[in-house]
């Protein structure tokens, strides 16, 4: 996948994850989403920003169960449940939220 930012190519892995999380901005996220066929509406942006902030604050990924609980604590119970997150990211909420947030692929995601 080729992503451009400020006239230069941003490096990604074979699966489309950014190699350097510092290359991320919202324009890069939009390019990543378009490549996956994902529309970044307000609900998806909220989760993408949440997972990025969580990773930057704690320096690691939560597993899916912890991720759902953290979303519930910060964004509310109606958003902190697996059904809601799977509606937003049907192919894997944590994996695709991390990808769009410019984070490395979580080690426990296929």
N, C-alpha and C positions, 0 to 999 in steps of 0.2 A: 504494500500500500504506500502511496506517495502522499505525503502531507506537506504543505508549504506554510511557512510562517515567516513573515517579514522578508520575503524573497529568498528564503533558504529552505532546503528540504529537511524535515523533521524525521529522525530515524525511528522506525518501529520494528517490533519483532515480527516473525513470520505470521503470528496470530493477530497482528495489528495493535498491540499494546505499545505505548511509548517506551523508548529505551531510557529516556531522561525525563523524569516527572516535571522538571523545571521548564521543559519545552511547552507545557500545557497552558492554554488560555481558552476562553470560551469559543473562539473561532476554530481552534484545533478540535475542541470537543464537538463542534457542529460538523466538522469534516469526518471525524471518527463515527459519529452517529449516522451520517448520510451513507457512509460505506457499509454500515450494518443494516440500513433500511429502517432506522429508528428516528421517529420524530421527537425532537427535544421540546416538549411542551413544558408548562410550568411545573407539573407534578414530577416529571423526570428530572428536570433541572434541580428541583429540591433534593432529590435523592442523590444525584451526582455531586452536588455541592456538599451534602451531608457526609458522604463516604470520603470525599477528598479531605474535608476538615478533620474527620475522625483519624484518618491515616496520618495526616500532618501533625496532629496533636499527640498521638500515641505511638507513631512509628511502626505500627504493625496492622495487619488485617484482623478483624474479628471473624470468627466462623459464622455461618449463616444464622444460627440460633442467637448468638450474641449481637449480630448485626440487627436482626429483627427487634430484639429487646432495646437496643440503643436507639433505633428509629422511634420506637414507641415512647421512650422516655423523653426524647427531644421534640419529636414532631406530633406525638399523640397516638393513642391506641388505634385509631382508624387507619393510620398509615403504617403503624408498626405491627403488621401482620403479614404472613407469607402470601396470602391471597392477593392483597393489594400490591405487594412488590412484584409478584409474578404477573399480574396484569400489566404492569409497567414494562417489565423485562421478562417476557415469557421464556426466553432461552437461558435464563439464569440471572437473577437479580444482582447478586454480589459481583459476579464475573463481569457483567455488562456495565454495571454502575462504575466499577473500578476502571474498566477500559475507557469509558467516556470521561472519567475524571482524570485520565492521564496517569493512572497508577499502574504499577506492575501487576501482572496476573497473580491473583491470590494463590498460594501454594496448594490449597486444598480444592481448587476448582479444576474440573476437567476441561 
